[in-house]
Amino acid sequence: MALFSAREAPRRQALLYGLGGFLFLRFFVALLGVAVAWAFPLPPLPLSSPYLHGFVPTPGERSSPFLELWLRWDAPWYLSIAQSGYRAGDGSVAFFPLYPVLVGMLGRLLGGRYLWAGLLVSNLAAAAALVFLYRLAWMERAPDTARAAVEVVVAFPWAFFLVMPYAEPLFLLLSVASFYAWRKGRWLSAGLLGGLAALARPHGVLLFPALALAWLLERRPLRALLSLVPIPAGMLVFAAYASFLERAPFWRAQEYGWGHRWTWPWLAIWEGFQRLDTAGPAVLSSLFSIALVILPLAAGLRRLAPPYWVYAFLMLLLSVTRVQSEGVLYGLERLALTVFPSQILLGEFLSRRRVLWFLWRWLGLVAQAAGVIAFARWGSVW
């Protein structure tokens, strides 16, 4: 038996709101990029720069201030893997393979324009992710919530990562699509999409316990559970490859060159508070990200089925057990952007409170503007 009946959103509405939200975000970030390139010009990175991690952009990509400003932090890592593959001992195995593989294939078709390929893959994935998010939120709550969920993501303080050469938009698409397939009763599709999500980001493997719980609650036959095997299998295949390449266990190989360590969640948060004086903005940003995940889930725990909040809490738990050597939580901003159960609940909450909804939209866009400026200037936004 199913946990609930699945209502289908009209395809035209899903395309209208999903693609409309994406186009707004795309043009907004593009305008920010043009403004930043004009107001804060920086010389292109030399090809020998360690920040490129071996990636060699085309002359056209290097000479364009608008394109070159997206070559920051993790983006060159993904593009370097797309261009040249993984290398032992350089920390590249910390980046899961699906996104760079897709970028690599498209980049070769584009004559070696890997930066263009990275932007295309990310933007197409972001557009599709918002369409699927709309359809999933429609199923779970209501049309108003579906529209609000898309708007919450578009106005999210770190939504600009969805149109950058990062893996987050692809991961968001695959994780939302996996849940959508489950809600449609397509267990094999849910498993295959989840397996791809586990190859895009390490958090993708958490789709397995969430959907296995759905299998248990719905009392489905064993073949439905077996359909979910691709989810852990995808991660295990990459873990075996990374361990072979680095000649070290997977969790150790992930730490090479990054100074990360594992700890208890409460200790990680406490260490963050202790470093407010030396790493204040980064710590506050991480704590704000945690709040954006936890508060909607805590307030709306009964508004979504258990697989949703189990998945969201496991994602957060995995992320707050890993800290940098100086005690700062890492990447929680991008994590919060991809915890779609929280986005659905936050959209439902804000859409019923006009003043808060107004503040979210405009303050979120202001935060995005500040984030793009900081990112382009190598600030602590990664």
C-alpha positions as CSV (number, residue, x, y, z in Angstrom):
1,M,0.0,0.0,0.0
2,A,1.2,3.5,-0.7
3,L,1.7,6.1,2.0
4,F,-0.5,8.6,0.1
5,S,-2.0,9.0,-3.3
6,A,0.1,10.8,-5.9
7,R,-1.5,13.9,-7.6
8,E,0.2,15.0,-10.8
9,A,1.0,18.6,-11.5
10,P,0.0,19.9,-14.9
11,R,3.1,19.6,-17.1
12,R,2.6,23.1,-18.5
13,Q,2.5,24.7,-15.1
14,A,5.5,22.8,-13.9
15,L,7.5,24.0,-17.0
16,L,6.2,27.5,-16.6
17,Y,7.1,28.0,-13.0
18,G,10.2,25.8,-13.0
19,L,11.8,27.3,-16.1
20,G,10.6,30.7,-15.2
21,G,12.3,30.5,-11.9
22,F,15.5,29.3,-13.5
23,L,15.5,32.0,-16.1
24,F,15.1,34.7,-13.5
25,L,18.0,33.2,-11.5
26,R,20.2,32.8,-14.6
27,F,19.7,36.4,-15.7
28,F,20.1,37.8,-12.2
29,V,23.4,36.0,-11.6
30,A,24.6,36.9,-15.2
31,L,23.9,40.6,-14.5
32,L,25.8,40.3,-11.2
33,G,28.7,38.7,-13.0
34,V,28.9,41.5,-15.6
35,A,28.7,44.1,-12.8
36,V,31.4,42.3,-10.7
37,A,33.7,41.9,-13.8
38,W,33.4,45.6,-14.5
39,A,33.5,47.0,-11.0
40,F,36.1,44.6,-9.5
41,P,38.4,43.5,-12.4
42,L,41.0,40.9,-11.6
43,P,43.7,39.7,-13.9
44,P,43.2,36.1,-15.1
45,L,44.9,33.4,-13.2
46,P,48.2,32.3,-14.8
47,L,48.2,28.8,-16.2
48,S,50.7,27.8,-13.6
49,S,48.5,29.0,-10.8
50,P,47.9,26.3,-8.1
51,Y,44.3,27.5,-7.8
52,L,43.6,26.0,-11.3
53,H,44.6,22.5,-10.1
54,G,46.0,21.6,-13.5
55,F,43.0,22.8,-15.5
56,V,43.9,24.6,-18.7
57,P,41.1,26.9,-20.0
58,T,41.0,27.9,-23.6
59,P,42.4,31.4,-24.5
60,G,38.9,32.6,-25.0
61,E,37.8,31.4,-21.6
62,R,40.8,33.0,-20.0
63,S,40.4,36.3,-21.8
64,S,36.8,36.8,-20.9
65,P,36.4,38.5,-17.5
66,F,32.8,37.4,-17.3
67,L,33.8,33.7,-17.8
68,E,37.0,33.7,-15.9
69,L,35.4,35.0,-12.6
70,W,33.6,31.6,-12.2
71,L,37.0,29.8,-12.0
72,R,37.1,29.9,-8.3
73,W,37.5,27.4,-5.4
74,D,36.0,24.0,-6.4
75,A,35.1,24.8,-10.0
76,P,38.7,24.3,-11.3
77,W,38.8,21.0,-9.5
78,Y,35.8,19.7,-11.4
79,L,37.0,21.1,-14.7
80,S,40.5,19.7,-14.2
81,I,39.0,16.2,-13.6
82,A,36.8,16.6,-16.6
83,Q,39.8,17.6,-18.7
84,S,42.5,15.2,-17.4
85,G,40.9,12.7,-15.0
86,Y,41.8,11.8,-11.4
87,R,45.4,11.9,-10.2
88,A,46.8,10.1,-7.2
89,G,47.8,12.2,-4.2
90,D,46.3,15.6,-5.2
91,G,43.0,15.4,-3.3
92,S,40.9,15.1,-6.5
93,V,39.1,12.0,-5.3
94,A,37.2,14.3,-2.9
95,F,35.1,15.2,-5.9
96,F,32.6,12.6,-7.0
97,P,32.7,11.6,-10.7
98,L,29.4,12.1,-12.4
99,Y,29.5,15.8,-12.9
100,P,33.1,15.9,-14.2
101,V,32.4,12.9,-16.5
102,L,29.4,14.7,-18.1
103,V,31.4,17.9,-18.4
104,G,34.3,16.0,-19.9
105,M,32.1,14.4,-22.6
106,L,30.4,17.7,-23.5
107,G,33.7,19.6,-23.3
108,R,35.3,17.3,-25.9
109,L,32.3,17.9,-28.2
110,L,32.7,21.6,-27.7
111,G,36.4,21.5,-28.8
112,G,38.0,21.6,-25.4
113,R,35.8,24.4,-23.9
114,Y,35.4,22.7,-20.6
115,L,34.3,25.9,-18.7
116,W,31.5,26.4,-21.2
117,A,30.6,22.7,-20.8
118,G,30.6,23.0,-17.0
119,L,28.3,26.0,-17.1
120,L,25.9,24.2,-19.6
121,V,25.6,21.0,-17.6
122,S,25.0,23.0,-14.4
123,N,22.4,25.3,-15.9
124,L,20.5,22.5,-17.7
125,A,20.5,20.5,-14.5
126,A,19.3,23.5,-12.4
127,A,16.4,24.2,-14.8
128,A,15.3,20.5,-14.7
129,A,15.7,20.4,-10.9
130,L,13.3,23.3,-10.4
131,V,10.7,21.7,-12.7
132,F,10.9,18.4,-10.8
133,L,10.8,20.3,-7.5
134,Y,7.6,22.0,-8.5
135,R,6.0,18.7,-9.5
136,L,7.1,17.0,-6.2
137,A,5.9,19.8,-4.0
138,W,2.6,19.8,-5.9
139,M,2.2,16.1,-5.1
140,E,3.0,16.6,-1.4
141,R,1.3,19.8,-0.5
142,A,-0.6,22.1,-2.9
143,P,-0.1,24.3,-6.0
144,D,0.7,27.3,-3.9
145,T,3.4,25.4,-2.0
146,A,4.9,24.2,-5.3
147,R,5.3,27.7,-6.6
148,A,6.6,28.9,-3.2
149,A,9.2,26.1,-3.1
150,V,10.6,27.1,-6.5
151,E,10.8,30.8,-5.3
152,V,12.5,29.8,-2.1
153,V,15.3,28.1,-4.0
154,V,15.6,30.9,-6.5
155,A,15.9,33.5,-3.7
156,F,18.1,31.3,-1.6
157,P,21.1,33.2,-0.4
158,W,23.5,30.7,-2.1
159,A,21.3,29.9,-5.1
160,F,24.0,31.3,-7.4
161,F,25.8,28.0,-7.0
162,L,23.1,26.4,-9.2
163,V,24.3,28.2,-12.3
164,M,28.1,27.8,-11.6
165,P,30.3,24.9,-12.6
166,Y,29.6,23.0,-9.4
167,A,28.0,19.6,-8.9
168,E,25.1,20.8,-6.7
169,P,22.5,21.5,-9.5
170,L,23.1,18.0,-10.9
171,F,22.8,16.4,-7.4
172,L,19.6,18.4,-6.6
173,L,18.1,17.3,-9.9
174,L,18.8,13.6,-9.3
175,S,17.8,13.5,-5.7
176,V,14.5,15.3,-6.3
177,A,13.9,13.1,-9.4
178,S,14.6,10.0,-7.3
179,F,11.9,11.0,-4.7
180,Y,9.5,11.9,-7.5
181,A,10.0,8.5,-9.1
182,W,9.3,6.8,-5.8
183,R,6.1,8.9,-5.4
184,K,5.0,7.7,-8.8
185,G,5.6,4.1,-7.7
186,R,8.6,3.6,-10.1
187,W,11.0,2.0,-7.8
188,L,13.6,1.0,-10.3
189,S,13.7,4.5,-11.7
190,A,14.1,5.8,-8.1
191,G,17.0,3.4,-7.5
192,L,18.7,4.3,-10.8
193,L,18.4,8.0,-10.3
194,G,19.5,7.6,-6.7
195,G,22.5,5.7,-7.9
196,L,23.5,8.6,-10.1
197,A,22.9,11.0,-7.2
198,A,25.4,8.9,-5.2
199,L,27.9,9.4,-8.0
200,A,27.3,13.1,-8.0
201,R,27.7,13.9,-4.3
202,P,28.5,11.7,-1.3
203,H,25.1,12.7,0.3
204,G,23.4,10.8,-2.5
205,V,23.9,7.5,-0.7
206,L,21.5,8.7,2.0
207,L,18.6,8.3,-0.5
208,F,18.9,4.6,0.3
209,P,17.9,4.6,3.9
210,A,15.1,7.2,3.2
211,L,13.6,5.2,0.4
212,A,14.2,1.9,2.2
213,L,12.0,3.3,5.0
214,A,9.4,4.1,2.4
215,W,9.5,0.5,1.2
216,L,9.0,-0.7,4.8
217,L,6.1,1.7,5.5
218,E,4.4,0.9,2.3
219,R,4.9,-2.9,2.7
220,R,6.2,-3.3,-0.8
221,P,7.5,-6.6,-2.2
222,L,11.2,-7.4,-1.9
223,R,11.8,-6.6,-5.6
224,A,11.1,-2.9,-4.8
225,L,13.8,-2.9,-2.2
226,L,16.2,-4.6,-4.5
227,S,15.5,-1.8,-7.0
228,L,17.2,0.5,-4.6
229,V,20.5,-1.4,-4.7
230,P,22.1,0.9,-7.3
231,I,22.2,3.7,-4.7
232,P,24.8,2.2,-2.4
233,A,26.4,0.4,-5.4
234,G,27.2,3.6,-7.2
235,M,29.1,5.0,-4.2
236,L,30.8,1.7,-3.5
237,V,32.1,1.5,-7.1
238,F,33.7,5.0,-6.8
239,A,35.0,4.2,-3.3
240,A,36.8,1.1,-4.6
241,Y,38.3,3.2,-7.5
242,A,39.4,6.0,-5.2
243,S,40.9,3.5,-2.7
244,F,42.8,1.8,-5.5
245,L,44.1,5.1,-6.9
246,E,45.3,6.4,-3.6
247,R,46.3,3.1,-2.1
248,A,44.4,4.0,1.0
249,P,40.9,3.5,2.5
250,F,38.2,5.7,0.9
251,W,37.6,7.9,3.9
252,R,41.4,8.5,4.2
253,A,41.7,9.2,0.5
254,Q,39.0,11.8,0.8
255,E,41.0,13.7,3.4
256,Y,44.3,14.0,1.5
257,G,45.3,17.6,1.1
258,W,42.1,19.0,2.6
259,G,42.8,19.1,6.3
260,H,39.4,17.6,7.1
261,R,38.6,15.5,10.1
262,W,35.5,13.7,11.5
263,T,34.0,14.5,14.8
264,W,30.7,14.4,16.7
265,P,28.1,16.9,15.5
266,W,27.8,18.8,18.8
267,L,31.5,19.1,19.0
268,A,31.7,20.5,15.5
269,I,29.1,23.1,16.3
270,W,30.8,24.0,19.6
271,E,34.2,24.3,17.9
272,G,32.5,26.7,15.4
273,F,31.3,28.9,18.3
274,Q,34.8,29.0,19.8
275,R,36.2,30.4,16.5
276,L,33.7,33.2,16.1
277,D,36.5,35.7,16.8
278,T,38.9,34.3,14.1
279,A,36.5,33.0,11.5
280,G,33.3,34.8,12.3
281,P,31.6,35.2,8.9
282,A,32.3,31.6,7.9
283,V,31.0,30.3,11.2
284,L,27.8,32.5,11.2
285,S,27.2,31.4,7.6
286,S,27.4,27.8,8.5
287,L,25.1,28.2,11.6
288,F,22.6,30.1,9.5
289,S,22.6,27.2,7.0
290,I,22.0,24.7,9.7
291,A,19.0,26.8,10.9
292,L,17.6,26.9,7.4
293,V,17.5,23.1,7.3
294,I,16.4,22.3,10.9
295,L,13.8,25.0,11.6
296,P,11.4,24.2,8.7
297,L,11.8,20.5,9.4
298,A,11.1,20.9,13.1
299,A,8.1,23.1,12.5
300,G,6.6,21.0,9.7
301,L,7.6,17.5,10.8
302,R,4.1,16.0,10.2
303,R,3.6,17.8,6.9
304,L,5.8,15.5,5.0
305,A,6.1,11.7,5.0
306,P,8.9,10.2,7.2
307,P,11.3,9.4,4.2
308,Y,11.6,13.2,3.6
309,W,12.6,14.3,7.0
310,V,14.8,11.2,7.5
311,Y,16.7,12.1,4.3
312,A,17.0,15.7,5.3
313,F,18.2,15.0,8.9
314,L,20.7,12.4,7.7
315,M,22.1,14.9,5.1
316,L,22.6,17.5,7.9
317,L,24.1,14.9,10.3
318,L,26.7,13.8,7.7
319,S,27.7,17.3,7.0
320,V,28.2,18.5,10.6
321,T,30.5,15.6,11.4
322,R,33.2,16.9,9.1
323,V,35.2,20.0,9.9
324,Q,38.3,21.7,8.6
325,S,41.5,21.5,10.7
326,E,40.8,24.9,12.1
327,G,37.4,23.8,13.3
328,V,35.2,25.4,10.7
329,L,32.3,23.5,9.2
330,Y,32.7,23.1,5.5
331,G,30.2,23.5,2.6
332,L,27.0,23.8,4.6
333,E,25.7,26.6,2.5
334,R,25.7,24.4,-0.6
335,L,24.2,21.6,1.4
336,A,21.3,23.7,2.6
337,L,20.6,24.6,-1.0
338,T,20.1,21.0,-1.9
339,V,18.0,19.8,1.1
340,F,14.7,20.0,-0.8
341,P,12.4,18.8,2.0
342,S,13.3,21.9,3.9
343,Q,12.7,24.1,0.8
344,I,9.2,22.7,0.4
345,L,8.3,23.3,4.0
346,L,9.9,26.7,4.1
347,G,8.0,27.7,1.0
348,E,4.7,26.7,2.6
349,F,5.5,28.6,5.7
350,L,6.7,31.8,4.1
351,S,3.9,31.9,1.5
352,R,1.3,32.4,4.3
353,R,3.2,35.3,5.9
354,R,3.3,38.2,3.5
355,V,6.0,40.3,5.4
356,L,8.4,37.4,5.9
357,W,7.8,36.3,2.3
358,F,8.7,39.7,1.1
359,L,11.8,39.8,3.3
360,W,13.0,36.4,2.1
361,R,12.8,37.3,-1.5
362,W,14.6,40.6,-1.3
363,L,17.1,39.9,1.4
364,G,17.9,36.6,-0.4
365,L,18.7,38.4,-3.6
366,V,20.8,40.9,-1.7
367,A,22.7,38.1,-0.1
368,Q,23.2,36.5,-3.5
369,A,24.7,39.7,-4.8
370,A,27.1,39.8,-1.8
371,G,27.9,36.2,-2.3
372,V,28.8,36.5,-6.0
373,I,31.1,39.5,-5.2
374,A,32.8,37.5,-2.5
375,F,33.1,34.4,-4.7
376,A,34.6,36.3,-7.6
377,R,37.1,38.0,-5.3
378,W,38.2,34.7,-3.6
379,G,36.2,35.4,-0.5
380,S,35.1,32.7,2.0
381,V,32.2,31.5,-0.2
382,W,32.9,28.1,-1.6
